[in-house]
Amino acid sequence: MKTKKLNMLFVLLPMLLVFGSCNKDDDASDVPQEARGLPMRVTIVFEPGQLGAMSTNDFLQLDMQQFGSDHKDSVSTSFICTRTFELTAMAIKEWAADDLQKSPGTDHRLLILTSPELLRCLKGVTLRDDDQVLVLKTHLADAKAAGPEERTHVLNVSFSDAVRQAIVRRKDYYEEVYADSVREKQIVQKEFGPYTIVREFSTMQVADSLNETLHELFPEKMIGYDYQIDLDMVGDFDVDNLCLTNVDETADMSNLSEDAFLLGYTHWVNPITATNVFCQPMQFIDLGVFNRSYEWYWITNRGDNNWPQAVIIGEPGNTEEKLDYIIPKYNLRSWLERWLATPDDMPEEEWAPKAKFSVWESRIVKQKL
């Protein structure tokens, strides 16, 4: 298996770290929070390799860190991020088994899974009767099928409005830039798309309204899917069900930089086809930390006449490239504050404010100001 990487900095964090603060006035201030029996314990789990490079997950972690700091006398916080799903599942089992022996007096424990991919890591895990699970980007039915009964919650963000804005923006751009070519070639046939959704890894549908919005707008079109940028490395792609099967849980998910980089080249589509059809290609790139590798392709190909066609899902990695973003804000800290106040009275399903569509021109203007 090839493991060549770009010369980029990705921060790969240890499997399980504690970032909550200790009470300096306590005689046991140098003892980890979990060992001091704080009444509330929260752990957030990230997909393998999906932490670092200031991706969306990093902002979720910052929410957790601030929440733990604000409530250091009542809440212990920790996170899990490994290199494989196998190691992640083991870490979750250890967390679940860490009961009264190491956490005396813990009244409530909350496990946060940042992706539907992590639901399978709950298989074989025995939770306490009062443990709760919060899953992000996940349909409620899928979460409840894997999580504890009546103690499973989901928190999602809708991309619907942002997707619609992106499609209109791309349409206007193509009609302006290719107006002369369309007129010279006397092109009559025009089409929306093709549209492609690129996920870093998916065996399940993601609850962000991206797929649903595209199908609602273009029910007659086939939406392209590329759920894994190195299929041979992780599993087999099921064309009929558009997901991975026979997944290798031991596959190292932190070595996909090169594949993400190549997406910028291999996914570019000529807006004027060989059969003289004027189309409006667009890719929705959702690769987490590997969005940075995709961006690096365009940074290193600034002299190319082909501009990016993609909308990237996640936090902007730069302000100078002609890349647009759909930025999800999960407001995890707000959810945790309410959970802390009424841990047994949280809604099963909640949608945070809608994702923001961010265009590259506005970021350049802000930077200059």
ZALUMVEX-313556 format. One record per residue (C-alpha): chain; x, y, z; residue in three letters; residue number from 1. Coordinates in pm, 1 decimal, decimal comma, m for minus. Layout:
! residues N
   torvex          u          v          w   kolnu   drenti
        A          X          Y          Z     ala      NUM
...
//
This chain:
! residues 369
   torvex          u          v          w   kolnu   drenti
        A        0,0        0,0        0,0     met        1
        A      143,9      332,3      m97,2     lys        2
        A      189,2      579,5      184,0     thr        3
        A      353,5      876,4       11,6     lys        4
        A      244,8     1200,7      175,0     lys        5
        A      252,5     1564,9       83,4     leu        6
        A      501,3     1775,9      265,0     asn        7
        A      228,3     1922,9      483,2     met        8
        A      183,3     1940,3      855,5     leu        9
        A      m95,2     1725,7      995,4     phe       10
        A     m125,2     1707,5     1370,4     val       11
        A     m191,9     1346,2     1468,6     leu       12
        A     m291,4     1332,7     1830,3     leu       13
        A     m259,8     1050,7     2085,6     pro       14
        A     m537,9      801,7     2128,0     met       15
        A     m684,1      941,9     2447,6     leu       16
        A     m591,5     1270,4     2611,8     leu       17
        A     m750,1     1468,0     2889,8     val       18
        A     m771,2     1842,6     2837,7     phe       19
        A     m993,5     1948,9     3131,1     gly       20
        A     m841,8     2176,8     3392,7     ser       21
        A     m788,1     2083,3     3756,8     cys       22
        A     m888,6     2283,5     4062,1     asn       23
        A     m566,1     2431,5     4200,2     lys       24
        A     m722,4     2470,8     4545,8     asp       25
        A     m779,8     2094,9     4563,8     asp       26
        A     m515,0     1891,2     4743,9     asp       27
        A     m533,6     1648,1     4450,7     ala       28
        A     m492,9     1917,2     4183,0     ser       29
        A     m233,6     1713,5     3993,7     asp       30
        A     m467,0     1413,7     3971,1     val       31
        A     m661,0     1372,4     3643,8     pro       32
        A    m1024,0     1481,3     3667,6     gln       33
        A    m1159,7     1131,4     3603,2     glu       34
        A     m970,1     1002,0     3909,1     ala       35
        A    m1116,3     1273,3     4134,0     arg       36
        A    m1474,6     1159,7     4083,3     gly       37
        A    m1629,6     1468,3     3922,1     leu       38
        A    m2005,2     1421,1     3882,6     pro       39
        A    m2016,0     1472,6     3503,6     met       40
        A    m1785,8     1313,0     3247,9     arg       41
        A    m1782,5     1391,6     2873,9     val       42
        A    m1568,9     1227,1     2604,0     thr       43
        A    m1571,2     1320,6     2235,3     ile       44
        A    m1461,9     1068,5     1967,9     val       45
        A    m1323,3     1162,4     1626,4     phe       46
        A    m1281,9      943,0     1319,6     glu       47
        A     m931,8      796,9     1276,1     pro       48
        A     m684,6     1064,5     1171,4     gly       49
        A     m956,8     1330,3     1162,2     gln       50
        A     m812,1     1586,2     1399,2     leu       51
        A     m564,9     1862,0     1324,0     gly       52
        A     m504,1     2123,4     1050,4     ala       53
        A     m779,9     2345,6     1197,4     met       54
        A    m1062,1     2139,2     1052,4     ser       55
        A    m1421,4     2140,5     1181,0     thr       56
        A    m1328,8     1876,6     1438,0     asn       57
        A    m1069,6     2108,4     1589,0     asp       58
        A    m1341,7     2363,9     1658,3     phe       59
        A    m1556,1     2094,3     1816,9     leu       60
        A    m1261,4     2008,6     2038,3     gln       61
        A    m1219,2     2375,2     2131,4     leu       62
        A    m1587,1     2383,2     2230,3     asp       63
        A    m1523,5     2085,9     2456,9     met       64
        A    m1210,5     2240,6     2601,8     gln       65
        A    m1386,8     2567,0     2683,6     gln       66
        A    m1685,0     2380,3     2830,0     phe       67
        A    m1455,3     2178,4     3055,5     gly       68
        A    m1265,1     2490,3     3161,6     ser       69
        A    m1586,2     2675,4     3246,7     asp       70
        A    m1706,5     2385,9     3462,6     his       71
        A    m1381,3     2241,9     3592,8     lys       72
        A    m1530,4     2162,6     3932,8     asp       73
        A    m1814,2     1954,0     3795,0     ser       74
        A    m1712,5     1816,0     3452,7     val       75
        A    m1417,5     1611,9     3327,5     ser       76
        A    m1354,8     1619,5     2953,0     thr       77
        A    m1144,2     1401,0     2724,7     ser       78
        A    m1119,4     1298,1     2361,0     phe       79
        A    m1035,0      994,1     2149,0     ile       80
        A     m865,9     1009,5     1809,3     cys       81
        A     m671,0      707,4     1682,4     thr       82
        A     m524,7      591,3     1351,0     arg       83
        A     m771,1      305,6     1283,3     thr       84
        A    m1133,8      220,0     1356,1     phe       85
        A    m1017,1      m93,4     1536,1     glu       86
        A     m817,7      113,9     1786,8     leu       87
        A    m1105,6      357,2     1820,8     thr       88
        A    m1346,2       76,1     1909,7     ala       89
        A    m1098,5      m51,7     2170,2     met       90
        A    m1068,0      295,3     2323,8     ala       91
        A    m1445,9      328,6     2348,8     ile       92
        A    m1470,8      m10,7     2519,0     lys       93
        A    m1207,8       98,8     2770,0     glu       94
        A    m1401,5      419,8     2832,1     trp       95
        A    m1723,0      224,3     2890,7     ala       96
        A    m1547,8      m21,5     3125,4     ala       97
        A    m1393,8      260,5     3329,5     asp       98
        A    m1677,8      249,7     3579,7     asp       99
        A    m1682,7      300,3     3954,7     leu      100
        A    m1327,5      173,2     4008,7     gln      101
        A    m1176,5      485,6     3849,4     lys      102
        A    m1473,0      720,9     3844,8     ser      103
        A    m1633,0      709,4     4190,5     pro      104
        A    m1921,4      950,0     4224,9     gly      105
        A    m1967,7     1006,8     3850,7     thr      106
        A    m2341,1     1067,4     3810,6     asp      107
        A    m2358,5     1113,4     3433,2     his      108
        A    m2133,3     1017,8     3145,0     arg      109
        A    m2175,6     1143,1     2787,5     leu      110
        A    m2005,0      992,7     2482,0     leu      111
        A    m1999,8     1217,8     2173,5     ile      112
        A    m1946,4     1056,7     1831,5     leu      113
        A    m1861,5     1314,5     1565,6     thr      114
        A    m1963,0     1101,6     1266,6     ser      115
        A    m2211,1      824,5     1177,3     pro      116
        A    m1906,5      617,4     1081,3     glu      117
        A    m1829,1      580,2     1451,2     leu      118
        A    m2158,4      411,3     1534,3     leu      119
        A    m2016,1       72,1     1444,6     arg      120
        A    m1753,0      124,5     1714,4     cys      121
        A    m2034,7       85,7     1969,3     leu      122
        A    m2079,7     m278,1     1871,8     lys      123
        A    m2003,3     m497,8     2171,5     gly      124
        A    m1976,6     m198,5     2406,9     val      125
        A    m2160,5     m227,7     2739,5     thr      126
        A    m2268,6      112,7     2868,0     leu      127
        A    m2393,8      199,1     3214,6     arg      128
        A    m2767,1      242,4     3263,7     asp      129
        A    m2730,8      619,5     3289,7     asp      130
        A    m2473,1      671,0     3010,1     asp      131
        A    m2582,1      888,3     2719,1     gln      132
        A    m2463,1      913,6     2357,4     val      133
        A    m2467,1     1219,9     2130,2     leu      134
        A    m2397,5     1165,5     1757,8     val      135
        A    m2325,3     1442,4     1505,0     leu      136
        A    m2412,0     1443,1     1132,2     lys      137
        A    m2634,4     1139,4     1179,0     thr      138
        A    m2996,0     1050,3     1106,7     his      139
        A    m3183,3      982,8     1429,9     leu      140
        A    m3299,9      636,3     1323,7     ala      141
        A    m2941,0      527,6     1252,4     asp      142
        A    m2817,7      663,6     1585,6     ala      143
        A    m3096,9      499,0     1785,4     lys      144
        A    m3034,0      165,9     1613,0     ala      145
        A    m2678,8      161,6     1753,2     ala      146
        A    m2702,9      369,2     2072,1     gly      147
        A    m2867,8      304,2     2408,2     pro      148
        A    m3247,7      313,9     2411,4     glu      149
        A    m3397,0      651,5     2513,6     glu      150
        A    m3047,2      785,5     2587,8     arg      151
        A    m2928,7      854,9     2232,2     thr      152
        A    m2933,3     1204,2     2079,4     his      153
        A    m2829,1     1362,4     1747,7     val      154
        A    m2706,5     1712,6     1664,6     leu      155
        A    m2699,2     1811,1     1296,6     asn      156
        A    m2648,4     2111,3     1068,0     val      157
        A    m2840,9     2167,1      744,6     ser      158
        A    m2644,1     2259,7      431,1     phe      159
        A    m2960,1     2314,6      225,6     ser      160
        A    m2950,2     2694,6      190,8     asp      161
        A    m2573,4     2700,2      139,6     ala      162
        A    m2596,6     2438,0     m137,0     val      163
        A    m2860,6     2640,2     m318,9     arg      164
        A    m2646,0     2953,4     m295,0     gln      165
        A    m2343,1     2764,3     m425,5     ala      166
        A    m2533,9     2633,7     m729,2     ile      167
        A    m2657,6     2981,3     m823,4     val      168
        A    m2309,6     3127,6     m779,5     arg      169
        A    m2151,7     2857,6     m996,5     arg      170
        A    m2418,9     2904,2    m1265,2     lys      171
        A    m2357,6     3280,2    m1281,6     asp      172
        A    m1982,1     3225,6    m1293,1     tyr      173
        A    m1994,0     2980,5    m1586,0     tyr      174
        A    m2235,1     3195,7    m1786,0     glu      175
        A    m2005,0     3496,2    m1748,6     glu      176
        A    m1668,6     3326,7    m1807,6     val      177
        A    m1779,2     3101,5    m2095,7     tyr      178
        A    m2017,9     3344,4    m2269,1     ala      179
        A    m1784,2     3403,0    m2566,7     asp      180
        A    m1712,9     3032,0    m2614,9     ser      181
        A    m2083,3     2944,7    m2604,5     val      182
        A    m2161,4     3214,6    m2859,9     arg      183
        A    m1874,3     3120,3    m3094,6     glu      184
        A    m1964,1     2749,9    m3086,0     lys      185
        A    m2335,1     2835,1    m3114,4     gln      186
        A    m2410,2     2603,3    m2824,6     ile      187
        A    m2780,5     2559,8    m2756,8     val      188
        A    m2794,2     2272,8    m2506,8     gln      189
        A    m2726,0     2373,3    m2147,0     lys      190
        A    m2730,2     2151,7    m1838,2     glu      191
        A    m2689,4     2186,3    m1462,4     phe      192
        A    m2412,7     1979,9    m1309,4     gly      193
        A    m2265,4     1725,6    m1311,7     pro      194
        A    m2258,6     1730,5     m931,2     tyr      195
        A    m2031,4     1507,9     m727,9     thr      196
        A    m2022,2     1450,2     m352,6     ile      197
        A    m1678,0     1348,9     m226,4     val      198
        A    m1668,3     1202,0      124,0     arg      199
        A    m1350,2     1089,1      296,7     glu      200
        A    m1513,0      770,7      420,3     phe      201
        A    m1875,3      659,4      437,4     ser      202
        A    m2064,8      339,5      500,4     thr      203
        A    m2374,0      537,4      603,6     met      204
        A    m2573,9      839,7      489,6     gln      205
        A    m2466,0     1168,6      645,8     val      206
        A    m2737,5     1392,8      793,3     ala      207
        A    m2647,8     1734,4      653,2     asp      208
        A    m2915,2     1774,7      379,0     ser      209
        A    m2649,0     1794,0      105,1     leu      210
        A    m2756,0     1480,3      m78,3     asn      211
        A    m3127,3     1547,6      m20,8     glu      212
        A    m3105,7     1906,2     m150,4     thr      213
        A    m2934,3     1805,6     m474,4     leu      214
        A    m3190,7     1533,4     m539,3     his      215
        A    m3473,8     1775,0     m460,4     glu      216
        A    m3339,8     2034,5     m704,8     leu      217
        A    m3247,6     1787,0     m977,3     phe      218
        A    m3463,1     1473,0     m937,9     pro      219
        A    m3388,8     1370,9    m1294,3     glu      220
        A    m3009,8     1378,7    m1253,9     lys      221
        A    m2772,6     1114,2    m1124,6     met      222
        A    m2565,8     1268,0     m846,3     ile      223
        A    m2209,9     1137,8     m850,0     gly      224
        A    m2062,3      989,8     m532,1     tyr      225
        A    m1704,5      921,7     m433,1     asp      226
        A    m1727,4      811,2      m73,1     tyr      227
        A    m1366,3      712,2      m28,2     gln      228
        A    m1057,0      851,5     m190,7     ile      229
        A     m868,3      523,3     m170,0     asp      230
        A    m1130,9      248,4     m194,8     leu      231
        A     m881,3      m36,4     m226,9     asp      232
        A     m725,7       65,0      102,3     met      233
        A    m1040,3       48,4      313,8     val      234
        A    m1312,8     m162,4      153,5     gly      235
        A    m1526,7     m237,7     m150,3     asp      236
        A    m1754,8       23,8     m304,1     phe      237
        A    m2115,5      m89,8     m345,9     asp      238
        A    m2234,4       85,0     m663,3     val      239
        A    m2602,4        3,9     m602,5     asp      240
        A    m2615,3      130,6     m243,8     asn      241
        A    m2343,0      395,9     m279,9     leu      242
        A    m2146,4      293,1       26,7     cys      243
        A    m1849,0       85,8      137,3     leu      244
        A    m1872,1     m282,8      226,8     thr      245
        A    m1622,1     m536,3      365,7     asn      246
        A    m1454,2     m254,1      555,7     val      247
        A    m1104,0     m313,8      688,5     asp      248
        A    m1118,6     m182,7     1045,6     glu      249
        A     m738,8     m190,3     1073,3     thr      250
        A     m677,2       40,3      775,2     ala      251
        A     m469,8      344,4      871,8     asp      252
        A     m685,4      645,2      784,9     met      253
        A     m409,6      902,1      832,7     ser      254
        A     m227,5      831,0      503,8     asn      255
        A     m467,9      975,8      247,5     leu      256
        A     m299,4     1308,1      175,5     ser      257
        A     m176,1     1222,5     m171,5     glu      258
        A     m515,7     1097,7     m285,9     asp      259
        A     m685,2     1414,8     m163,8     ala      260
        A     m425,3     1623,3     m348,5     phe      261
        A     m493,2     1440,0     m675,2     leu      262
        A     m867,0     1507,4     m651,4     leu      263
        A     m805,2     1865,0     m761,7     gly      264
        A     m669,7     1733,1    m1090,1     tyr      265
        A     m876,7     1422,9    m1154,2     thr      266
        A    m1219,0     1572,6    m1070,5     his      267
        A    m1196,5     1882,1    m1289,7     trp      268
        A    m1461,0     1871,0    m1566,4     val      269
        A    m1461,2     2081,1    m1884,3     asn      270
        A    m1775,8     2299,4    m1879,8     pro      271
        A    m1802,3     2261,3    m2258,1     ile      272
        A    m1821,6     1893,2    m2342,7     thr      273
        A    m1693,0     1716,7    m2651,6     ala      274
        A    m2052,3     1703,8    m2780,5     thr      275
        A    m2094,8     2080,7    m2739,3     asn      276
        A    m2307,7     2076,4    m2427,1     val      277
        A    m2260,6     2369,8    m2188,5     phe      278
        A    m2267,3     2233,1    m1831,9     cys      279
        A    m2194,3     2361,8    m1482,8     gln      280
        A    m1979,0     2103,4    m1300,2     pro      281
        A    m1937,5     2126,6     m925,0     met      282
        A    m1784,3     1903,0     m659,6     gln      283
        A    m1872,1     1910,1     m290,5     phe      284
        A    m1550,1     1813,2     m110,6     ile      285
        A    m1595,6     1680,6      243,5     asp      286
        A    m1261,0     1531,1      349,4     leu      287
        A    m1209,3     1676,5      696,8     gly      288
        A     m838,7     1727,9      765,5     val      289
        A     m761,8     1614,7      408,7     phe      290
        A     m938,8     1921,0      272,0     asn      291
        A     m599,9     2084,5      327,1     arg      292
        A     m436,8     1848,7       76,5     ser      293
        A     m707,0     1929,5     m177,9     tyr      294
        A     m646,3     2301,2     m120,3     glu      295
        A     m272,1     2248,6     m161,6     trp      296
        A     m327,9     2129,0     m517,7     tyr      297
        A     m473,4     2467,9     m612,4     trp      298
        A     m209,1     2656,2     m415,2     ile      299
        A       62,9     2480,5     m615,6     thr      300
        A     m120,0     2523,0     m948,8     asn      301
        A     m196,3     2893,8     m938,6     arg      302
        A      m71,0     2935,2    m1294,9     gly      303
        A     m328,8     2690,0    m1428,9     asp      304
        A     m611,0     2843,8    m1633,3     asn      305
        A     m857,7     2602,3    m1474,3     asn      306
        A    m1011,7     2747,6    m1160,0     trp      307
        A    m1142,0     2526,1     m881,4     pro      308
        A    m1494,1     2394,1     m936,6     gln      309
        A    m1538,4     2272,0     m582,2     ala      310
        A    m1722,7     2387,7     m275,2     val      311
        A    m1536,8     2262,1       31,3     ile      312
        A    m1727,6     2146,5      338,3     ile      313
        A    m1553,3     2272,9      649,9     gly      314
        A    m1344,3     2556,0      782,6     glu      315
        A    m1148,3     2768,2      528,5     pro      316
        A     m782,5     2677,3      524,4     gly      317
        A     m667,6     2992,8      348,6     asn      318
        A     m800,3     3327,5      231,3     thr      319
        A     m623,1     3371,6     m101,6     glu      320
        A     m738,5     3078,8     m316,1     glu      321
        A    m1051,7     3092,6     m532,7     lys      322
        A    m1224,8     2831,2     m319,0     leu      323
        A    m1573,0     2860,1     m172,3     asp      324
        A    m1676,0     2688,0      150,7     tyr      325
        A    m1983,0     2560,8      329,2     ile      326
        A    m1902,7     2613,1      697,1     ile      327
        A    m2101,4     2410,2      952,0     pro      328
        A    m2130,4     2540,3     1308,9     lys      329
        A    m2262,5     2273,1     1542,7     tyr      330
        A    m2285,8     2491,1     1855,1     asn      331
        A    m2170,5     2192,5     2057,0     leu      332
        A    m2085,3     2408,2     2355,4     arg      333
        A    m2444,0     2537,5     2371,6     ser      334
        A    m2578,2     2181,4     2361,4     trp      335
        A    m2340,6     2076,8     2640,9     leu      336
        A    m2439,3     2371,0     2860,3     glu      337
        A    m2803,1     2268,4     2836,2     arg      338
        A    m2714,4     1904,1     2893,9     trp      339
        A    m2522,9     1999,7     3208,0     leu      340
        A    m2831,2     2178,3     3344,0     ala      341
        A    m3081,8     1903,0     3255,8     thr      342
        A    m2890,9     1588,6     3149,4     pro      343
        A    m3200,6     1367,7     3153,2     asp      344
        A    m3424,2     1606,5     2959,6     asp      345
        A    m3242,8     1667,6     2629,7     met      346
        A    m3428,3     1633,4     2294,6     pro      347
        A    m3354,5     1327,7     2083,4     glu      348
        A    m3290,5     1537,1     1772,2     glu      349
        A    m3167,9     1892,0     1729,7     glu      350
        A    m3051,9     2095,3     1430,5     trp      351
        A    m2803,2     2375,3     1488,1     ala      352
        A    m2826,1     2701,9     1286,5     pro      353
        A    m2786,9     2649,6      913,0     lys      354
        A    m2440,5     2627,2      759,7     ala      355
        A    m2286,5     2943,0      616,0     lys      356
        A    m2184,9     2976,6      250,1     phe      357
        A    m1851,4     3159,5      231,5     ser      358
        A    m1717,5     3291,7     m101,5     val      359
        A    m1351,2     3356,1     m163,4     trp      360
        A    m1385,7     3724,3     m264,3     glu      361
        A    m1537,5     3820,0       70,0     ser      362
        A    m1255,3     3652,6      261,5     arg      363
        A     m990,2     3836,7       57,5     ile      364
        A    m1164,7     4168,6      123,6     val      365
        A    m1179,1     4099,1      497,3     lys      366
        A     m812,2     4004,2      499,7     gln      367
        A     m711,7     4331,5      332,7     lys      368
        A     m919,0     4530,5      579,4     leu      369
//
